[in-house]
Amino acid sequence: MSAFAGFLKRNYEAFFPTEVPKSDPIRIGLLGASKIAPIAVISAAKTHPEVLIVAVAARDKKRATAYAKKYRIPIVHDSYQALLDDPAIDAIYNPLPNGHHYEWTVKALKAGKHVLLEKPSVSNAAEARSLFRSPLVSGPDSPVLLEAFHYRFHPAWKKLLSLIEPDKIIEAHASMVAPKGLISLQDIRCKFDLAGGCLMDVGTYTVSCLRQLFGTEPEECLEATYRPMPPGYDKEIDQAFAGKWTFPNGAVGSIHADMIADGGYFTSLLDGFPSLALPKAEVKHREMVVKDDLPTNQEHAVQKTVIMWNWVVPTVYHRIDIEEKHTIREKPNGKVIRSWAEASYVKEYGQKGAESWLTYRHQLEEFVNKIRKRPTGSWVDHEDSIRQMEMIDGGYKKAGLLIRPSVAKGVTYIGQ
């Protein structure tokens, strides 16, 4: 009963946070009246004593005004540029459609604003190299630029990584789906000219997850398949994406992502219904011989598999399963004398007082620490963001799809 009470308390505090007093806050402006900002920064800012959401701008000012009223944002600017020109704003949150990330992030940096940039950072690897290696972010006093892979900042993710031995991995898999009906076929995420597609949405999480599990970059994309949009919709958009990559230790990593998922139940009668599945990260290690008090002609081998359920939103609920397959064999013939399995699980919600922090709140903590030039416990560095987009581009190439286009008009790309 106490566990259930803790679950209710944690989630109530996570989604209905109490605002704390502010002291010398970083003033954040929002580009766009987005659906993600309320949970990604507006709610997270309530419990951070050094953050205030002070302004918003959208293409439709009436929409921005209604948004500001709903979320108690004091200033509504006439345009994105007017918001960037506001000297009272210290930082920008950029959740615009993917195709507009590069243009408005560059403009924000040129205006001297720190930028929390929604994933995927830009439309393609060329833009990523241009942005993240720009002189605008290369100096000691340059504005802070962070790609918002929020899951990486949660203590549960750090716990998972502590249980993994990357050099001993033989295979790993990451999956994430959005149930059918959550994303409309007319959504901006289904438009090629705005750098949409599954691999650019839920798929970008799985790519990031795989890279984190291995702690290195893939060597080759072995295969990539996708489910196209229905007839009459953009043929370059992937509704679902699956891929396999080889990694330097010879292991294979795979992903499955679906932004309009249905079926997947026990019976085909439910095909077409929304599919509900927790994000899953699974890592299988190679079998290792361990020390044991055995006769000299015997050995004890263990193969470990680690699985994390709901690695994307672990505050709500998560579990990390540790499964070990033990085998006693004769040497050298390998005859099995005895085998058994052991299983355990762990959870990690963080230090006292922060158990109800969503991944976004943990991310905001480090974003502020970086701006204040304090040490950070987690971070997504610039080269990391470049490698992320390179892996995505490689997946699209292997699948026979076009790399997402650079669509900003009138923008001279840095370094070109």
C-alpha positions in Angstrom: 0.0 0.0 0.0 2.9 2.4 0.8 4.3 1.8 -2.7 0.9 2.8 -4.3 0.6 5.8 -2.0 4.1 6.8 -3.1 3.1 6.4 -6.7 0.1 8.7 -6.3 2.0 11.3 -4.3 4.9 11.4 -6.8 2.7 11.8 -9.8 0.4 14.3 -8.2 3.4 16.5 -7.3 4.9 15.9 -10.8 1.9 17.1 -12.7 0.5 19.7 -10.2 3.7 21.3 -8.9 3.7 24.0 -6.3 5.4 27.2 -7.4 8.4 28.3 -5.4 9.7 31.8 -4.7 12.2 33.1 -7.3 15.6 34.6 -6.7 17.6 36.3 -9.5 15.8 34.2 -12.1 16.8 33.4 -15.6 14.0 34.8 -17.8 12.8 32.5 -20.5 10.8 33.3 -23.6 8.9 30.7 -25.6 9.0 30.5 -29.4 5.6 29.3 -30.4 2.5 28.4 -28.5 3.4 24.8 -28.5 1.7 21.7 -27.0 5.0 20.5 -25.5 6.1 23.7 -23.6 3.6 23.3 -20.7 5.2 20.1 -19.5 8.7 20.7 -20.9 9.4 24.1 -19.4 6.4 25.9 -18.0 5.6 23.3 -15.3 9.3 22.6 -14.7 10.0 26.3 -14.1 7.4 26.4 -11.3 9.6 24.4 -8.9 12.9 26.0 -10.0 13.8 29.1 -7.9 16.0 30.5 -10.7 13.6 30.3 -13.6 10.7 32.4 -14.8 8.7 32.0 -18.0 8.1 35.6 -19.0 7.2 35.8 -22.7 5.7 34.0 -25.7 5.4 34.7 -29.4 3.5 32.8 -32.1 2.6 33.3 -35.7 -0.9 34.0 -34.6 -0.9 36.7 -31.9 -4.4 35.9 -30.8 -3.4 32.3 -30.2 -0.3 33.6 -28.3 -2.5 35.9 -26.2 -4.8 33.0 -25.3 -1.9 30.8 -24.5 -0.3 33.5 -22.3 -3.5 33.9 -20.4 -3.9 30.2 -19.8 -0.3 29.7 -18.5 0.0 33.1 -16.8 2.8 34.4 -19.1 3.0 38.2 -18.7 4.4 39.3 -22.1 3.1 38.5 -25.6 5.4 39.6 -28.4 4.2 40.5 -31.9 6.7 38.1 -33.6 9.5 35.6 -32.9 12.0 38.3 -33.8 10.5 40.8 -31.4 10.8 38.2 -28.6 14.5 37.7 -29.5 15.0 41.4 -29.5 13.7 41.8 -25.9 16.7 42.7 -23.7 14.9 41.4 -20.6 14.9 37.8 -21.9 17.9 35.7 -21.1 17.0 32.4 -22.7 14.8 30.9 -25.4 12.9 27.6 -25.6 12.6 26.5 -29.2 10.0 23.8 -29.8 9.1 25.0 -33.3 8.6 22.5 -36.2 11.8 20.7 -36.9 12.4 22.6 -40.1 12.5 25.9 -38.3 14.9 24.8 -35.5 18.1 25.9 -37.3 17.0 29.3 -38.4 15.5 30.5 -35.1 18.2 29.0 -33.0 20.9 30.8 -35.0 18.9 34.0 -34.7 18.5 33.5 -30.9 22.2 32.9 -30.4 23.0 36.0 -32.5 20.8 37.9 -30.1 22.8 36.6 -27.2 20.2 34.3 -25.9 20.8 30.9 -24.3 18.8 28.2 -26.1 17.0 25.1 -24.9 16.4 23.4 -28.3 13.8 20.6 -28.8 14.9 17.4 -30.4 15.8 16.7 -33.1 18.1 19.7 -33.0 17.9 20.4 -36.7 16.7 18.9 -40.0 19.9 17.0 -41.0 23.5 16.4 -40.2 24.8 19.3 -42.3 22.8 21.8 -40.3 23.9 20.1 -37.1 27.6 20.5 -38.0 26.9 24.1 -39.0 25.1 25.0 -35.8 27.0 23.1 -33.1 30.5 24.0 -34.5 29.6 27.6 -35.0 31.7 30.4 -33.5 28.4 31.5 -31.9 28.6 28.6 -29.4 32.4 28.0 -29.3 33.7 30.6 -26.9 33.9 30.5 -23.1 31.3 33.2 -22.8 29.1 32.0 -25.7 25.4 31.4 -25.0 24.5 27.9 -23.8 22.9 25.7 -26.4 21.4 22.4 -25.3 19.5 19.8 -27.3 16.6 18.7 -25.1 17.0 14.9 -24.7 15.4 15.2 -21.3 15.4 11.4 -20.4 19.1 11.5 -20.1 19.0 13.7 -17.1 16.9 11.5 -14.9 18.5 9.4 -12.1 16.8 6.3 -13.4 18.7 6.6 -16.7 22.0 7.0 -14.9 21.1 3.9 -12.9 20.5 1.9 -16.0 23.9 3.0 -17.5 25.6 2.0 -14.3 24.3 -1.6 -14.8 25.6 -1.9 -18.3 29.1 -2.8 -19.5 29.2 -1.4 -23.1 32.3 -3.4 -24.2 30.5 -6.7 -23.3 27.2 -5.9 -25.1 26.3 -8.4 -27.9 23.0 -6.8 -28.8 20.8 -4.0 -27.7 17.3 -2.8 -28.7 15.4 0.4 -28.1 11.7 0.9 -28.8 9.2 3.7 -28.5 5.7 4.1 -30.0 3.0 6.7 -29.9 -0.5 5.2 -30.0 -2.7 5.7 -33.1 -4.8 8.8 -32.8 -2.2 10.8 -30.7 -0.6 12.2 -33.9 -2.8 13.2 -36.8 -1.9 12.4 -40.3 -2.1 16.2 -41.0 0.3 17.0 -38.1 3.5 19.0 -38.8 5.4 15.8 -37.9 4.0 14.2 -41.0 5.3 16.9 -43.4 8.5 16.3 -45.2 9.1 20.0 -46.0 9.1 20.7 -42.2 11.6 17.8 -41.6 9.0 15.5 -40.3 8.9 11.7 -40.0 8.9 9.0 -37.4 12.7 8.8 -37.2 12.7 12.6 -36.5 10.1 12.2 -33.8 9.8 9.1 -31.5 12.5 7.5 -33.5 15.0 10.2 -32.5 14.6 9.0 -28.9 15.4 5.4 -29.9 18.5 6.5 -31.8 19.7 8.5 -28.9 19.0 5.6 -26.5 21.0 3.1 -28.6 24.0 5.5 -28.8 23.8 6.0 -25.0 23.6 2.2 -24.3 26.8 1.5 -26.4 28.5 4.7 -25.3 29.9 5.1 -28.8 28.9 5.6 -32.4 27.8 2.9 -34.9 30.0 1.8 -37.7 27.4 0.9 -40.3 23.7 0.8 -40.8 22.9 -2.8 -41.7 19.3 -2.5 -42.6 16.5 0.0 -42.4 12.8 -0.4 -43.2 9.8 1.9 -42.8 6.0 2.0 -43.1 5.0 4.8 -45.5 2.1 7.1 -45.1 -1.3 6.1 -46.7 -1.9 6.9 -50.4 -2.4 10.6 -50.9 0.0 11.7 -48.2 3.7 12.5 -48.4 5.6 9.5 -49.7 8.8 10.6 -48.1 7.4 10.4 -44.6 7.9 7.3 -42.4 5.0 6.5 -40.1 7.2 3.8 -38.5 10.8 3.0 -38.7 13.0 0.0 -37.8 16.8 -0.2 -38.2 19.9 -2.2 -37.3 23.5 -0.9 -36.8 26.8 -2.5 -36.1 28.9 -1.1 -33.3 32.7 -1.1 -32.8 32.7 -4.2 -30.4 30.9 -6.3 -33.1 27.5 -6.0 -31.4 24.3 -5.1 -33.2 21.9 -2.4 -32.0 18.4 -2.1 -33.3 15.4 0.3 -33.0 11.7 0.1 -33.4 9.7 3.4 -33.5 6.1 4.1 -34.5 4.3 7.4 -34.3 0.9 6.0 -35.3 1.0 2.6 -33.7 -2.0 0.2 -33.7 -2.6 -3.5 -33.0 0.1 -5.5 -31.2 -2.4 -7.3 -28.9 -3.2 -10.9 -28.4 -5.8 -11.1 -31.2 -6.0 -9.7 -34.7 -9.6 -8.6 -33.8 -8.0 -5.6 -32.2 -5.9 -4.6 -35.2 -6.6 -0.9 -35.9 -7.0 0.0 -32.2 -4.3 2.2 -30.7 -1.3 0.3 -29.4 -0.1 1.0 -25.9 3.4 -0.1 -25.1 6.0 1.3 -22.7 9.3 2.6 -24.1 11.7 -0.3 -23.7 15.5 -0.4 -23.7 17.1 -3.9 -23.6 20.8 -4.8 -23.4 22.1 -8.4 -23.7 25.7 -9.0 -22.6 28.0 -11.8 -23.7 28.5 -14.7 -21.4 31.3 -14.2 -18.9 33.1 -16.7 -16.8 33.1 -15.7 -13.1 35.1 -16.8 -10.1 33.6 -19.6 -8.1 34.7 -22.4 -5.7 34.4 -25.2 -8.2 36.6 -28.2 -9.2 39.3 -27.2 -11.7 37.5 -29.0 -14.5 34.4 -26.9 -14.1 33.5 -23.2 -14.8 30.7 -20.9 -13.9 29.4 -18.7 -16.7 26.9 -15.8 -16.4 25.0 -14.0 -19.1 23.3 -10.8 -18.0 20.4 -9.0 -19.7 19.3 -5.6 -18.5 15.9 -4.2 -19.4 14.4 -0.8 -18.6 10.7 -0.2 -18.9 9.5 3.4 -19.6 12.9 5.0 -19.9 11.4 8.1 -21.5 9.0 9.1 -18.6 10.5 7.3 -15.6 9.0 9.6 -13.0 5.5 8.3 -13.7 6.7 4.7 -13.4 9.7 2.6 -14.4 11.5 -0.6 -13.6 14.9 -1.9 -14.5 15.1 -5.7 -14.7 18.4 -7.5 -14.2 18.2 -11.1 -15.6 21.1 -13.5 -15.2 21.4 -16.9 -16.8 23.9 -19.1 -14.8 25.6 -22.2 -16.2 28.0 -24.6 -14.7 30.0 -26.5 -17.4 32.7 -29.1 -17.6 35.9 -28.0 -19.2 36.9 -28.4 -21.9 34.0 -30.2 -23.5 31.4 -27.7 -22.4 28.9 -30.2 -21.1 26.3 -28.5 -19.0 26.2 -29.7 -15.4 23.6 -27.3 -14.0 21.9 -24.1 -15.1 19.5 -21.7 -13.5 18.2 -18.1 -13.8 18.1 -15.3 -11.3 16.1 -12.1 -11.7 15.9 -8.8 -9.7 14.8 -5.3 -10.4 15.6 -1.8 -9.2 14.0 1.6 -9.4 15.6 5.0 -9.0 13.6 8.2 -8.4 16.4 10.4 -7.1 17.3 12.2 -4.0 14.8 13.1 -1.3 12.8 16.2 -2.4 13.3 15.5 -6.1 11.5 12.2 -6.5 8.6 13.9 -8.2 10.8 15.8 -10.7 9.9 14.9 -14.2 12.8 14.4 -16.7 12.2 17.9 -17.9 12.8 19.3 -14.4 16.1 17.5 -14.1 17.0 18.8 -17.5 16.1 22.4 -16.6 18.3 22.1 -13.4 21.3 21.3 -15.5 20.5 24.0 -18.2 20.5 26.6 -15.4 23.7 25.2 -13.9 25.4 25.5 -17.2 24.2 29.1 -17.7 25.3 29.9 -14.2 28.7 28.2 -14.9 28.1 25.7 -12.2 29.1 22.0 -12.5 26.6 19.8 -14.3 25.9 16.1 -13.6 24.6 15.4 -17.1 24.9 17.1 -20.4 24.4 16.7 -24.2 27.5 18.2 -25.7 27.6 19.7 -29.2 29.5 16.8 -30.9 26.9 14.4 -29.4 24.1 16.3 -31.2 26.0 16.2 -34.5 26.5 12.4 -34.2 22.8 12.0 -33.4 21.8 13.7 -36.7 24.5 11.7 -38.7 23.0 8.5 -37.5 19.5 9.6 -38.4 20.6 10.7 -41.9 22.3 7.3 -42.3 19.1 5.5 -41.3 17.1 7.5 -43.9 19.7 6.8 -46.6 19.6 3.0 -45.9 15.8 3.0 -46.0 15.9 4.7 -49.4 14.2 7.9 -48.1 15.5 11.4 -48.6 17.4 13.2 -45.9 15.2 15.8 -44.4 15.6 19.1 -46.2 17.0 22.5 -45.0 14.0 24.7 -45.5 14.9 28.1 -44.0 14.5 30.8 -46.6 16.9 33.7 -46.7 19.3 32.1 -44.2 23.0 31.8 -45.0 24.2 28.7 -43.2 27.1 29.2 -41.0 30.3 28.2 -42.7 28.8 28.2 -46.2 
